[in-house]
């Protein structure tokens, strides 16, 4: 039972949505496994602090990768579960209208805008002057997808458990309102990031209706990066392939045939004088090819 092979196959053949879910789950499991090894070795080390977005700009400058890595991090299983369910539900609705590369760009840019608004808030709003926080999770990206599809298809109805059917625009508005209220709760940074993602979801569809795909440049950049990396790690073939140019006209063809026949005659004379074993490897190959014609 090749579990790793099955995962690789489904990842390759799956949609952008399934790949995003795979990456989130894979990062979660990998960090948890690494954490076990740190624990057993007696080291109190957490990789989360190096992969989450720090609120202090001085630390952020030292960890410039965090605005990308944070949107694939989840510290607890419940956090991961609810985010992946949201990503799946709203991602499916998004893919009903758009192709996968647009979903990828909204996910990434929504996450980046979430991190941006979070950093701005923690460095310019007085209430956060003495606060230090770490931002992690895919929530801002999911908010971007939710608001994007709700703004594009506001009256599409979805079924909510124990409640019934509601237009998507009310569902998005409800979650955005919860995030605004939640800023004064125990997770102000996360809720601020939600609003950053929501803004990008709205702005993306607003520009798309004008004929501008604001995420197309990012997707092209990722495609080029993927091609570069695949070419970098792809084993180079040692076989050298040469192509012979066809003769330009009948005169050139006859000349080539005459040269080839002279070479064959020379090889035959060499065999008559010194025997077959006296031939070089190249001469034997030429003779063998001629015999097959």
WOKALIN-V396849 format. One record per helix or strand of 3 or more residues. SS is the DSSP state (A for helix, B for strand). FROM is the first residue (numbers start at 1). LEN is the number of residues. If there is no record, write none. Layout:
ss;from;len
SS;FROM;LEN
SS;FROM;LEN
This chain:
ss;from;len
A;3;11
A;16;25
A;48;4
A;57;6
A;66;7
A;77;21
A;100;25
A;126;3
A;139;14
B;157;4
B;164;4
A;168;15
A;188;21
A;216;18
A;250;25
A;276;3
A;281;12
